[in-house]
Amino acid sequence: MIPISDDNPTLRFPVVTVLLLMSLGFVWIFVQGAGVDPMRLSETVCNLGLVPGEITGRARVGTAVPLGMGLYCVVDREPINYLTPLISMFLHGGWMHLLGNCLFLWVFGNNIEDSMGRVRFVVFYLLCGVTAAMAQIAIDPTSPAPMVGASGAISGVLGGYLILYPRVRVHVFVGFFLLSLPAYFVLLIWIGAQLIAGLPQVTSIHHVTSSGVAVWAHIGGFFAGVVLVKLFVNREMINARTYIRHRNYPTHW
């Protein structure tokens, strides 16, 4: 299912969401070279991506992980490694990875920002992203493979949306069909798919590739959002949004 919009009007222009989208695009184009040069892309993923085994110290220095096209990522002990849980949130492995994340952030992020306020949303987003990274490290602490992407933080946004707006209609493409479905259905299907994909990793670790974020980062970020969202919401903004939503979409409630 590919979401394209929702029936959930906002009170204010989503400044932070737009800035996050712009920052993801800026890093992809100007830091990672838009994926045009495989060497440059591999260097950014390897040097700035999150390697669980580097964080825990349980991956042997010098271990080489193939990145494709004869390129390898080698485990090291550089000080910057401890900043990669944050840095890696702004990196991507390819155009589809970036565009998919941006689409989900735009559809769901503007409403979460509008429910929290801008400063709270920034903290919530980053906290979900770091928690997502920690979840993947906990599942696979010896992995020498780098992971990148905003998916963990955005998964937290999805978890928050499920708690705040479970019955809002979300417009999604399912194959060639455009359907209007309740958010709880879309998001529960999404997290269910992540759990199905992630459960085998609990007993038999399959290291993630450098082209995307590990599935347990999705799961960790999502449940971080579920748990944390009520701590960050602005009750006055929620009440004002509820009034507007009832007025604009009365048949959905």
MARBA-3410 file (N, C-alpha, C, O; in Angstrom, 1 decimal):
253
0.8,-1.2,0.0,0.0,0.0,0.0,0.9,1.2,0.0,1.8,1.4,0.8 ~ 0.6,2.2,-0.9,1.4,3.4,-1.0,0.4,4.6,-0.7,-0.5,4.9,-1.4 ~ 0.7,5.2,0.5,-0.2,6.4,0.9,0.2,7.6,0.1,1.3,7.9,-0.2 ~ -0.9,8.4,-0.3,-0.6,9.6,-1.0,-1.2,10.8,-0.3,-0.8,11.9,-0.6 ~ -2.2,10.6,0.5,-2.8,11.8,1.3,-3.7,11.2,2.3,-4.0,10.0,2.4
-4.2,12.1,3.2,-5.2,11.8,4.2,-6.2,12.9,4.4,-6.0,14.0,3.9 ~ -7.3,12.5,5.0,-8.4,13.5,5.3,-8.1,14.1,6.7,-8.9,13.8,7.6 ~ -7.1,14.8,6.9,-6.7,15.3,8.2,-6.1,16.6,8.1,-4.8,16.8,8.0 ~ -6.9,17.7,8.1,-6.4,19.1,7.8,-5.5,19.5,9.0,-5.6,19.1,10.1 ~ -4.6,20.4,8.7,-3.7,21.0,9.7,-4.0,22.4,10.0,-4.7,23.1,9.2
-3.6,22.8,11.2,-3.8,24.2,11.7,-2.8,25.2,11.1,-3.1,26.3,10.8 ~ -1.5,24.6,11.0,-0.4,25.5,10.6,0.4,24.8,9.5,0.3,23.6,9.4 ~ 1.1,25.6,8.8,2.0,25.0,7.7,3.1,24.2,8.4,3.6,24.6,9.4 ~ 3.3,23.0,7.9,4.3,22.1,8.6,5.7,22.4,8.3,6.4,21.8,7.5 ~ 6.2,23.5,9.0,7.5,24.0,8.7,8.6,22.9,9.0,9.5,22.8,8.1
8.5,22.2,10.1,9.6,21.3,10.4,9.5,20.1,9.5,10.6,19.6,9.0 ~ 8.4,19.6,9.1,8.3,18.5,8.2,8.9,18.9,6.8,9.6,18.1,6.2 ~ 8.6,20.1,6.4,9.2,20.6,5.1,10.7,20.7,5.2,11.5,20.3,4.3 ~ 11.2,21.2,6.4,12.6,21.3,6.6,13.3,20.0,6.7,14.4,19.8,6.1 ~ 12.7,19.0,7.3,13.2,17.7,7.3,13.3,17.1,5.9,14.3,16.5,5.5
12.3,17.3,5.1,12.3,16.8,3.7,13.4,17.4,2.9,14.1,16.8,2.2 ~ 13.6,18.7,3.1,14.6,19.5,2.4,16.0,19.0,2.9,16.9,18.9,2.1 ~ 16.1,18.7,4.2,17.4,18.3,4.7,17.8,16.9,4.1,18.9,16.6,3.8 ~ 16.8,16.0,4.0,17.0,14.7,3.4,17.5,14.8,2.0,18.4,14.1,1.5 ~ 16.8,15.7,1.2,17.1,15.9,-0.2,18.5,16.5,-0.3,19.3,16.2,-1.2
18.8,17.5,0.6,20.1,18.2,0.5,21.3,17.2,0.8,22.2,17.2,0.0 ~ 21.1,16.4,1.8,22.2,15.4,2.1,22.3,14.4,1.0,23.5,14.1,0.6 ~ 21.2,13.9,0.4,21.3,13.0,-0.7,22.0,13.5,-1.9,22.8,12.9,-2.5 ~ 21.7,14.8,-2.2,22.3,15.4,-3.4,23.7,15.9,-3.2,24.6,15.6,-4.0 ~ 23.9,16.6,-2.1,25.2,17.3,-2.0,26.2,16.6,-1.1,27.4,16.8,-1.3
25.8,15.7,-0.3,26.7,14.8,0.5,26.9,13.5,-0.2,28.1,13.0,-0.3 ~ 25.8,12.9,-0.6,25.9,11.5,-1.2,26.0,11.6,-2.8,26.1,10.5,-3.4 ~ 25.9,12.7,-3.3,26.1,12.8,-4.8,24.9,12.3,-5.6,25.1,11.9,-6.7 ~ 23.7,12.2,-4.9,22.5,11.7,-5.6,22.7,10.3,-6.1,22.0,9.9,-7.0 ~ 23.7,9.5,-5.6,23.9,8.2,-6.0,24.5,8.0,-7.4,24.6,6.9,-7.9
25.0,9.1,-8.0,25.5,9.1,-9.3,26.9,8.3,-9.3,27.2,7.5,-10.2 ~ 27.7,8.7,-8.3,29.0,8.0,-8.2,29.0,6.9,-7.2,28.9,7.2,-6.0 ~ 29.1,5.7,-7.6,29.0,4.6,-6.6,30.0,4.6,-5.5,29.8,4.3,-4.4 ~ 31.2,5.1,-5.8,32.3,5.3,-4.8,31.9,6.3,-3.8,32.1,6.0,-2.6 ~ 31.4,7.4,-4.2,31.0,8.4,-3.2,29.8,8.0,-2.4,29.8,8.2,-1.2
28.9,7.3,-3.0,27.7,6.8,-2.2,28.2,5.8,-1.2,27.7,5.8,-0.1 ~ 29.0,4.9,-1.6,29.5,3.8,-0.7,30.3,4.4,0.4,30.2,3.9,1.5 ~ 31.1,5.4,0.1,31.9,6.1,1.2,31.0,6.7,2.3,31.3,6.6,3.5 ~ 29.9,7.4,1.8,29.1,8.0,2.8,28.3,7.0,3.6,28.1,7.1,4.8 ~ 27.8,5.9,3.0,27.1,4.9,3.7,28.0,4.2,4.7,27.6,3.9,5.8
29.3,3.9,4.2,30.2,3.1,5.1,30.7,4.0,6.2,30.7,3.5,7.4 ~ 31.1,5.2,5.9,31.7,6.1,7.0,30.8,6.8,7.9,31.1,7.1,9.0 ~ 29.6,7.0,7.4,28.6,7.8,8.2,27.3,6.9,8.5,26.5,7.4,9.4 ~ 27.2,5.8,7.9,26.1,4.9,8.3,26.4,4.2,9.6,27.5,4.2,10.1 ~ 25.3,3.7,10.2,25.3,3.1,11.5,25.8,1.6,11.4,25.1,0.8,10.7
26.9,1.2,12.0,27.3,-0.2,12.0,27.2,-0.7,13.4,28.0,-0.3,14.3 ~ 26.2,-1.6,13.7,26.0,-2.0,15.0,27.2,-2.5,15.7,27.5,-2.2,16.9 ~ 28.0,-3.3,15.0,29.2,-3.9,15.6,30.3,-2.9,15.9,31.1,-3.2,16.8 ~ 30.3,-1.7,15.3,31.2,-0.7,15.7,30.8,0.0,16.9,31.6,0.4,17.7 ~ 29.5,0.2,17.1,28.9,0.8,18.3,29.2,0.0,19.5,29.6,0.5,20.6
29.0,-1.3,19.4,29.1,-2.3,20.5,30.6,-2.7,20.7,30.9,-3.2,21.8 ~ 31.4,-2.6,19.7,32.7,-3.1,19.7,32.9,-4.5,19.5,33.9,-5.1,19.8 ~ 31.8,-5.2,19.1,31.7,-6.6,18.9,32.0,-7.1,17.5,32.1,-8.3,17.2 ~ 32.2,-6.2,16.6,32.6,-6.5,15.2,34.1,-6.3,15.1,34.7,-5.3,15.5 ~ 34.8,-7.3,14.6,36.3,-7.3,14.5,36.7,-6.2,13.6,36.3,-6.1,12.4
37.7,-5.4,14.0,38.2,-4.3,13.2,38.9,-5.0,11.9,39.6,-6.0,12.0 ~ 38.6,-4.4,10.8,39.1,-5.0,9.5,38.1,-5.9,8.8,38.4,-6.2,7.7 ~ 37.0,-6.2,9.5,36.0,-7.0,8.8,35.4,-6.3,7.6,35.0,-5.1,7.8 ~ 35.4,-6.9,6.4,35.0,-6.2,5.2,33.6,-6.7,4.8,33.3,-7.9,4.8 ~ 32.7,-5.8,4.5,31.3,-6.1,4.0,31.2,-5.7,2.6,31.4,-4.5,2.3
30.8,-6.5,1.7,30.7,-6.1,0.3,29.5,-5.2,0.1,28.4,-5.4,0.6 ~ 29.7,-4.1,-0.6,28.7,-3.1,-1.0,28.2,-3.2,-2.4,27.4,-2.4,-2.8 ~ 28.8,-4.1,-3.2,28.5,-4.2,-4.6,29.6,-3.4,-5.5,30.3,-2.6,-5.0 ~ 29.6,-3.8,-6.7,30.5,-3.2,-7.7,32.0,-3.3,-7.2,32.8,-2.4,-7.5 ~ 32.4,-4.3,-6.5,33.7,-4.5,-6.0,34.1,-3.6,-4.9,35.3,-3.5,-4.5
33.2,-2.9,-4.2,33.4,-2.1,-3.1,33.1,-2.8,-1.8,32.2,-3.6,-1.7 ~ 33.9,-2.4,-0.7,33.7,-3.0,0.6,33.7,-1.9,1.6,34.3,-0.9,1.5 ~ 32.9,-2.2,2.7,33.0,-1.4,3.9,33.7,-2.1,5.0,33.4,-3.3,5.3 ~ 34.7,-1.5,5.6,35.6,-2.1,6.6,35.3,-1.6,7.9,35.3,-0.4,8.1 ~ 35.2,-2.5,8.9,34.9,-2.1,10.3,36.1,-1.3,10.8,37.3,-1.8,10.7
35.9,-0.2,11.5,36.9,0.6,12.2,36.5,1.0,13.6,35.4,0.6,14.1 ~ 37.3,1.8,14.2,37.0,2.3,15.6,37.1,3.8,15.6,37.6,4.4,16.6 ~ 36.7,4.5,14.6,36.7,5.9,14.5,35.8,6.6,15.5,34.7,6.0,15.7 ~ 36.1,7.7,16.1,35.2,8.3,17.1,33.8,8.7,16.5,32.9,8.7,17.2 ~ 33.8,9.0,15.2,32.5,9.4,14.6,31.5,8.3,14.6,30.3,8.6,14.5
31.9,7.1,14.9,31.0,6.0,14.9,29.9,6.2,15.9,28.7,5.8,15.7 ~ 30.2,6.8,17.0,29.2,7.0,18.1,28.2,8.1,17.8,27.2,8.2,18.5 ~ 28.4,8.8,16.7,27.4,9.8,16.3,26.5,9.3,15.2,25.6,9.9,14.8 ~ 26.9,8.1,14.6,26.1,7.6,13.5,24.7,7.2,13.8,23.9,7.3,12.8 ~ 24.2,6.9,15.0,22.8,6.7,15.2,22.0,7.9,14.8,20.8,7.8,14.4
22.6,9.1,14.9,21.9,10.4,14.5,22.2,10.7,13.1,21.3,11.0,12.3 ~ 23.5,10.6,12.7,23.8,11.0,11.3,23.2,10.1,10.3,22.7,10.6,9.2 ~ 23.1,8.8,10.6,22.6,7.9,9.6,21.1,8.1,9.2,20.6,7.7,8.2 ~ 20.4,8.9,10.1,19.0,9.2,9.8,18.8,10.1,8.6,17.7,10.2,8.1 ~ 19.9,10.7,8.2,19.8,11.7,7.1,20.4,11.1,5.8,20.5,11.9,4.8
20.8,9.9,5.8,21.4,9.3,4.7,20.5,8.2,4.0,19.6,7.7,4.7 ~ 20.7,8.0,2.8,19.9,6.9,2.1,20.8,6.1,1.1,21.9,6.5,0.8 ~ 20.2,5.0,0.7,21.0,4.1,-0.1,20.6,4.2,-1.6,21.2,3.6,-2.4 ~ 19.5,4.9,-1.9,19.1,5.0,-3.3,17.9,5.9,-3.4,17.3,6.4,-2.4 ~ 17.6,6.3,-4.7,16.5,7.2,-4.9,15.1,6.6,-4.4,14.4,7.4,-3.8
14.9,5.4,-4.6,13.6,4.8,-4.2,13.5,4.8,-2.6,12.5,5.1,-2.1 ~ 14.6,4.5,-2.0,14.7,4.6,-0.5,14.3,6.0,0.0,13.5,6.1,0.9 ~ 15.0,7.0,-0.7,14.7,8.4,-0.3,13.3,8.8,-0.5,12.6,9.3,0.3 ~ 12.8,8.5,-1.7,11.5,9.0,-2.1,10.4,8.3,-1.3,9.4,8.9,-1.0 ~ 10.6,7.0,-1.1,9.6,6.3,-0.2,9.5,6.9,1.2,8.4,7.1,1.7
10.6,7.2,1.8,10.6,7.8,3.1,10.0,9.2,3.1,9.3,9.5,4.0 ~ 10.3,10.0,2.1,9.8,11.3,2.0,8.3,11.3,1.8,7.6,12.1,2.4 ~ 7.8,10.3,1.1,6.3,10.3,0.9,5.6,10.0,2.2,4.6,10.6,2.5 ~ 6.1,9.0,2.9,5.5,8.7,4.2,5.6,9.8,5.2,4.7,10.1,6.0 ~ 6.8,10.5,5.2,7.0,11.6,6.1,6.0,12.8,5.8,5.4,13.4,6.7
5.8,13.0,4.5,4.9,14.1,4.1,3.4,13.8,4.5,2.7,14.7,5.0 ~ 3.0,12.6,4.2,1.6,12.2,4.4,1.3,12.2,5.9,0.2,12.7,6.3 ~ 2.1,11.7,6.7,1.8,11.5,8.2,2.5,12.5,9.1,2.0,12.8,10.1 ~ 3.7,13.0,8.6,4.4,13.9,9.5,3.8,15.2,9.8,3.9,15.8,10.9 ~ 3.1,15.8,8.8,2.6,17.2,9.0,1.5,17.2,10.1,1.4,18.2,10.8
0.8,16.1,10.2,-0.3,16.0,11.2,0.3,15.8,12.6,-0.2,16.4,13.6 ~ 1.4,15.0,12.7,2.0,14.8,14.0,2.7,16.1,14.5,2.6,16.5,15.6 ~ 3.4,16.8,13.5,3.9,18.1,13.9,2.8,19.1,14.3,3.0,19.8,15.3 ~ 1.7,19.1,13.7,0.6,20.0,14.0,0.0,19.7,15.3,-0.7,20.5,15.9 ~ 0.2,18.5,15.8,-0.4,18.0,17.1,0.5,18.3,18.2,0.1,18.2,19.4
1.8,18.5,17.9,2.8,18.7,19.0,3.3,20.1,19.1,3.6,20.6,20.2 ~ 3.4,20.8,18.0,4.2,22.0,17.9,5.5,21.7,17.3,6.0,20.5,17.4 ~ 6.2,22.7,16.8,7.4,22.4,16.0,8.6,21.9,16.8,9.3,20.9,16.4 ~ 8.9,22.5,18.0,10.0,22.1,18.8,9.8,20.7,19.3,10.7,19.8,19.2 ~ 8.7,20.4,19.8,8.4,19.1,20.4,8.5,18.0,19.2,9.0,16.9,19.5
8.0,18.4,18.1,8.1,17.4,17.0,9.5,17.0,16.6,9.8,15.9,16.3 ~ 10.4,18.0,16.6,11.8,17.8,16.3,12.4,16.8,17.3,13.0,15.8,16.9 ~ 12.1,17.0,18.6,12.6,16.1,19.6,12.0,14.7,19.5,12.7,13.7,19.6 ~ 10.7,14.7,19.3,10.0,13.4,19.1,10.6,12.6,17.9,10.9,11.4,18.0 ~ 10.8,13.3,16.8,11.3,12.6,15.6,12.7,12.1,15.8,13.0,10.9,15.5
13.6,12.9,16.4,15.0,12.4,16.6,15.0,11.3,17.6,15.8,10.4,17.5 ~ 14.2,11.4,18.7,14.2,10.4,19.7,13.7,9.1,19.1,14.3,8.0,19.5 ~ 12.7,9.1,18.3,12.2,7.9,17.7,13.3,7.3,16.8,13.5,6.1,16.7 ~ 14.0,8.1,16.0,15.1,7.7,15.2,16.2,7.0,15.9,16.7,6.0,15.5 ~ 16.6,7.6,17.0,17.7,7.0,17.8,17.3,5.7,18.5,18.0,4.7,18.5
16.0,5.7,18.9,15.5,4.5,19.5,15.4,3.4,18.5,15.7,2.2,18.8 ~ 15.0,3.7,17.3,15.0,2.7,16.2,16.4,2.1,16.0,16.6,0.9,15.8 ~ 17.4,3.0,16.0,18.8,2.5,15.8,19.2,1.6,16.9,19.8,0.6,16.7 ~ 18.8,2.0,18.2,19.2,1.1,19.3,18.5,-0.2,19.2,19.0,-1.3,19.7 ~ 17.3,-0.3,18.7,16.5,-1.5,18.5,17.3,-2.5,17.6,17.4,-3.7,17.8
17.8,-1.9,16.5,18.5,-2.8,15.5,19.8,-3.2,16.1,20.3,-4.4,15.9 ~ 20.5,-2.3,16.9,21.7,-2.7,17.5,21.5,-3.9,18.5,22.3,-4.8,18.6 ~ 20.4,-3.8,19.3,20.1,-4.8,20.2,19.8,-6.2,19.6,20.2,-7.2,20.1 ~ 19.2,-6.1,18.4,18.8,-7.4,17.7,20.1,-8.0,17.1,20.2,-9.2,17.1 ~ 21.0,-7.2,16.6,22.1,-7.7,15.9,23.4,-6.9,16.3,23.9,-6.2,15.5
23.9,-7.1,17.5,24.9,-6.3,18.0,26.3,-6.5,17.4,27.2,-5.7,17.6 ~ 26.5,-7.6,16.7,27.8,-7.9,16.1,27.8,-7.6,14.6,28.9,-7.8,14.0 ~ 26.8,-7.1,14.1,26.7,-6.9,12.6,27.8,-5.9,12.1,27.9,-4.8,12.7 ~ 28.5,-6.2,11.1,29.5,-5.3,10.5,28.9,-4.5,9.3,29.6,-3.7,8.7 ~ 27.6,-4.7,9.1,27.0,-4.0,7.9,26.4,-2.7,8.3,25.7,-2.5,9.3
26.6,-1.6,7.5,26.1,-0.3,7.7,24.6,-0.2,7.4,24.2,-0.9,6.4 ~ 23.9,0.6,8.2,22.5,0.8,7.8,22.2,2.3,7.8,22.8,3.0,8.6 ~ 21.4,2.7,6.9,21.1,4.2,6.7,19.6,4.4,6.5,18.9,3.4,6.1 ~ 19.2,5.6,6.7,17.8,6.0,6.3,17.0,6.6,7.4,17.3,6.5,8.6 ~ 16.0,7.3,7.0,15.1,8.0,7.9,14.0,7.1,8.3,13.1,7.6,9.1
14.0,5.9,7.9,12.8,5.0,8.1,12.5,4.8,9.6,11.3,4.8,9.9 ~ 13.5,4.7,10.4,13.2,4.5,11.8,12.5,5.6,12.5,11.5,5.4,13.2 ~ 13.0,6.9,12.2,12.3,8.0,12.7,10.9,8.2,12.2,10.0,8.5,12.9 ~ 10.8,8.0,10.9,9.4,8.1,10.3,8.5,7.0,10.8,7.3,7.2,10.9 ~ 9.0,5.8,11.1,8.2,4.8,11.7,7.6,5.3,13.0,6.5,4.9,13.4
8.4,6.0,13.8,7.9,6.6,15.0,6.7,7.6,14.7,5.8,7.6,15.5 ~ 6.8,8.3,13.6,5.7,9.2,13.2,4.5,8.3,12.9,3.4,8.7,13.3 ~ 4.7,7.2,12.3,3.5,6.3,12.0,2.9,5.8,13.2,1.7,5.7,13.4 ~ 3.7,5.4,14.2,3.2,4.9,15.5,2.4,6.0,16.2,1.4,5.7,16.8 ~ 2.9,7.2,16.2,2.2,8.3,16.8,0.9,8.6,16.1,-0.1,8.8,16.8
0.9,8.5,14.8,-0.4,8.7,14.0,-1.4,7.6,14.4,-2.6,8.0,14.5 ~ -1.0,6.4,14.5,-1.9,5.3,14.9,-2.6,5.6,16.2,-3.8,5.4,16.3 ~ -1.9,6.2,17.2,-2.5,6.5,18.5,-3.4,7.7,18.4,-4.5,7.7,19.0 ~ -3.0,8.7,17.7,-3.8,10.0,17.7,-4.9,10.0,16.7,-6.0,10.5,17.0 ~ -4.8,9.3,15.6,-5.8,9.5,14.5,-6.1,8.1,13.9,-5.9,8.0,12.6
-6.5,7.1,14.6,-6.7,5.8,14.1,-7.8,5.7,13.0,-7.7,4.8,12.2 ~ -8.8,6.6,13.1,-10.0,6.4,12.2,-9.9,7.4,11.0,-10.8,7.4,10.2 ~ -8.9,8.3,11.0,-8.8,9.2,9.8,-8.6,8.4,8.6,-7.9,7.3,8.5 ~ -9.3,8.8,7.5,-9.1,8.1,6.2,-7.8,8.5,5.5,-7.4,9.6,5.4 ~ -7.1,7.4,5.1,-5.9,7.6,4.3,-6.1,7.1,2.9,-6.6,6.0,2.7
-5.7,7.8,1.9,-5.8,7.4,0.5,-4.6,6.7,0.1,-3.5,7.3,0.1 ~ -4.7,5.5,-0.3,-3.6,4.6,-0.7,-3.8,4.0,-2.0,-4.9,3.7,-2.4 ~ -2.7,3.8,-2.7,-2.7,2.9,-3.9,-2.4,1.5,-3.5,-1.4,1.2,-2.8 ~ -3.3,0.6,-3.9,-3.1,-0.8,-3.7,-3.1,-1.4,-5.1,-4.2,-1.6,-5.7 ~ -2.0,-1.7,-5.6,-1.9,-2.0,-7.0,-2.2,-0.8,-7.9,-1.6,0.2,-7.8
-3.2,-1.0,-8.8,-3.6,0.1,-9.6,-4.9,0.8,-9.1,-5.4,1.7,-9.7 ~ -5.3,0.4,-7.9,-6.5,1.0,-7.3,-6.2,2.0,-6.2,-5.4,1.8,-5.4 ~ -7.0,3.1,-6.2,-6.9,4.1,-5.2,-8.0,3.9,-4.2,-9.2,4.0,-4.5 ~ -7.7,3.6,-2.9,-8.7,3.3,-1.9,-8.6,4.3,-0.8,-7.5,4.8,-0.5 ~ -9.7,4.5,-0.1,-9.7,5.3,1.1,-9.9,4.4,2.3,-11.0,3.8,2.4
-8.9,4.2,3.1,-9.0,3.3,4.2,-8.7,4.0,5.6,-8.0,5.0,5.6 ~ -9.2,3.4,6.7,-8.9,4.0,8.0,-7.5,3.9,8.3,-6.8,2.8,7.9 ~ -6.9,4.8,9.0,-5.5,4.8,9.3,-5.1,3.6,10.0,-4.0,3.0,9.8 ~ -5.9,3.1,11.0,-5.5,2.0,11.8,-5.3,0.7,10.9,-4.5,-0.1,11.2 ~ -6.1,0.6,9.8,-6.0,-0.5,9.0,-4.7,-0.5,8.2,-3.9,-1.4,8.1
-4.4,0.7,7.6,-3.2,0.9,6.9,-1.9,0.7,7.7,-1.0,0.0,7.3 ~ -1.9,1.3,8.9,-0.7,1.2,9.8,-0.6,-0.1,10.4,0.6,-0.6,10.7 ~ -1.6,-0.8,10.8,-1.5,-2.1,11.4,-1.0,-3.1,10.3,-0.3,-4.0,10.7 ~ -1.5,-3.0,9.1,-1.0,-3.8,8.0,0.5,-3.6,7.9,1.3,-4.5,7.7 ~ 0.9,-2.3,7.9,2.3,-2.0,7.7,3.2,-2.6,8.8,4.2,-3.2,8.5
2.8,-2.4,10.1,3.6,-2.9,11.2,3.6,-4.4,11.2,4.5,-5.0,11.6 ~ 2.5,-5.0,10.8,2.4,-6.4,10.8,3.3,-7.0,9.8,4.0,-8.0,10.0 ~ 3.5,-6.3,8.6,4.4,-6.8,7.6,5.9,-6.7,8.1,6.7,-7.5,7.9 ~ 6.1,-5.6,8.9,7.5,-5.5,9.5,7.8,-6.6,10.5,8.9,-7.2,10.5 ~ 6.8,-6.9,11.3,7.0,-8.0,12.3,7.2,-9.3,11.6,8.0,-10.1,12.1
6.4,-9.6,10.6,6.6,-10.9,9.9,8.0,-11.0,9.3,8.6,-12.0,9.3 ~ 8.5,-9.9,8.7,9.8,-9.8,8.1,10.9,-9.9,9.2,11.9,-10.5,9.0 ~ 10.6,-9.3,10.4,11.6,-9.2,11.4,11.8,-10.4,12.3,12.9,-10.7,12.9 ~ 10.7,-11.2,12.5,10.8,-12.3,13.5,11.8,-13.3,13.2,12.5,-13.8,14.1 ~ 12.0,-13.7,11.9,13.1,-14.7,11.6,14.5,-14.2,12.1,15.4,-15.0,12.4
14.7,-12.9,12.1,16.0,-12.3,12.5,16.3,-12.5,14.0,17.4,-12.5,14.4 ~ 15.2,-12.8,14.8,15.5,-13.0,16.2,16.2,-14.2,16.5,17.1,-14.3,17.4 ~ 16.0,-15.3,15.7,16.7,-16.5,15.9,17.8,-16.8,14.9,18.7,-17.6,15.2 ~ 17.7,-16.2,13.8,18.8,-16.4,12.8,19.1,-15.1,12.1,18.4,-14.6,11.2 ~ 20.1,-14.4,12.6,20.4,-13.0,12.1,20.9,-13.0,10.7,21.7,-13.8,10.3
20.2,-12.2,9.9,20.6,-11.9,8.6,21.0,-10.5,8.5,20.2,-9.6,8.6 ~ 22.3,-10.2,8.3,22.8,-8.8,8.3,22.1,-8.0,7.3,21.8,-8.5,6.2 ~ 21.8,-6.7,7.6,21.2,-5.8,6.7,22.2,-5.4,5.6,23.4,-5.5,5.8 ~ 21.7,-5.0,4.4,22.5,-4.5,3.4,22.7,-3.0,3.6,22.0,-2.4,4.4 ~ 23.5,-2.4,2.8,23.7,-1.0,3.0,22.7,-0.2,2.2,22.8,1.1,2.2
21.8,-0.8,1.6,20.8,-0.1,0.7,19.6,0.4,1.5,18.7,1.0,0.9 ~ 19.5,0.0,2.8,18.3,0.4,3.5,18.4,0.2,5.0,19.5,-0.2,5.5 ~ 17.3,0.5,5.7,17.4,0.4,7.1,16.9,-1.0,7.5,15.9,-1.5,6.9 ~ 17.4,-1.6,8.5,17.0,-2.9,9.0,15.6,-2.9,9.5,15.1,-1.8,10.0 ~ 14.9,-4.0,9.3,13.5,-4.0,9.7,13.2,-3.8,11.2,12.2,-3.2,11.5
14.2,-4.2,12.0,13.9,-3.9,13.5,14.1,-2.5,13.8,13.7,-2.1,14.9 ~ 14.7,-1.7,13.0,14.7,-0.3,13.2,13.3,0.3,12.9,12.9,1.2,13.6 ~ 12.6,-0.3,11.9,11.3,0.1,11.7,10.4,-0.2,12.9,9.6,0.6,13.4 ~ 10.5,-1.4,13.4,9.7,-1.9,14.5,10.0,-1.1,15.8,9.1,-0.6,16.4 ~ 11.3,-0.9,16.0,11.7,-0.1,17.2,11.2,1.3,17.2,10.7,1.9,18.1
11.3,1.9,16.0,10.9,3.3,15.8,9.4,3.4,16.0,8.9,4.4,16.6 ~ 8.6,2.5,15.4,7.2,2.5,15.4,6.7,2.5,16.9,5.8,3.3,17.3 ~ 7.2,1.5,17.6,6.7,1.4,19.0,7.2,2.5,19.9,6.6,2.8,20.9 ~ 8.4,3.1,19.6,8.8,4.3,20.3,7.8,5.4,20.1,7.4,6.1,21.0 ~ 7.3,5.5,18.8,6.3,6.5,18.6,5.0,6.3,19.3,4.3,7.2,19.8
4.6,5.0,19.4,3.3,4.6,20.1,3.4,5.0,21.6,2.5,5.5,22.2 ~ 4.6,4.7,22.2,4.8,5.0,23.6,5.0,6.5,23.9,4.5,7.0,24.9 ~ 5.7,7.2,23.0,6.1,8.5,23.4,5.1,9.6,22.9,5.2,10.7,23.5 ~ 4.2,9.3,22.0,3.5,10.4,21.4,2.6,11.2,22.4,2.6,12.4,22.3 ~ 2.0,10.5,23.3,1.2,11.2,24.3,2.0,12.2,25.2,1.4,13.1,25.8
3.3,11.9,25.3,4.1,12.8,26.1,4.5,14.1,25.4,4.9,15.1,26.0 ~ 4.3,14.1,24.1,4.7,15.2,23.3,3.6,16.1,22.7,3.8,17.2,22.3 ~ 2.4,15.5,22.7,1.2,16.3,22.1,0.9,17.5,22.9,1.1,17.6,24.1 ~ 0.4,18.5,22.2,-0.1,19.7,22.7,-1.7,19.6,22.8,-2.3,19.6,21.7 ~ -2.2,19.5,23.9,-3.7,19.2,24.1,-4.5,20.3,23.4,-5.6,20.0,22.9
-4.1,21.5,23.5,-4.9,22.6,22.9,-5.0,22.4,21.4,-6.0,22.6,20.8 ~ -3.8,22.1,20.8,-3.8,21.9,19.3,-4.6,20.7,18.9,-5.2,20.7,17.9 ~ -4.5,19.6,19.7,-5.3,18.4,19.4,-6.8,18.8,19.4,-7.5,18.3,18.5 ~ -7.3,19.5,20.4,-8.7,19.9,20.5,-9.1,20.7,19.3,-10.2,20.5,18.7 ~ -8.3,21.7,18.9,-8.6,22.6,17.8,-8.6,21.7,16.5,-9.4,22.0,15.6
-7.7,20.8,16.4,-7.7,19.9,15.2,-8.9,19.0,15.1,-9.5,18.8,14.0 ~ -9.3,18.6,16.2,-10.5,17.7,16.3,-11.7,18.5,15.8,-12.6,17.9,15.1 ~ -11.9,19.7,16.2,-13.0,20.5,15.8,-13.0,20.7,14.3,-14.0,20.6,13.6 ~ -11.8,21.0,13.7,-11.7,21.2,12.2,-12.0,19.9,11.5,-12.7,20.0,10.5 ~ -11.5,18.8,12.0,-11.7,17.6,11.3,-13.2,17.2,11.3,-13.7,16.7,10.3
-13.9,17.4,12.4,-15.3,17.1,12.5,-16.1,18.0,11.5,-17.0,17.5,10.9 ~ -15.7,19.2,11.4,-16.4,20.2,10.6,-16.2,19.8,9.1,-17.1,19.9,8.3 ~ -14.9,19.4,8.7,-14.6,19.1,7.3,-15.0,17.7,6.9,-15.3,17.5,5.7 ~ -14.9,16.8,7.8,-15.2,15.4,7.4,-16.1,14.7,8.4,-15.8,13.7,9.0 ~ -17.4,15.2,8.5,-18.3,14.7,9.5,-18.7,13.3,9.3,-19.0,12.6,10.3
-18.7,12.8,8.1,-19.2,11.4,7.8,-18.1,10.4,8.2,-18.5,9.2,8.3 ~ -16.9,10.8,8.5,-15.9,9.9,8.9,-15.8,9.6,10.4,-15.0,8.8,10.8 ~ -16.6,10.3,11.1,-16.5,10.2,12.6,-17.9,9.9,13.2,-18.0,9.7,14.4
END
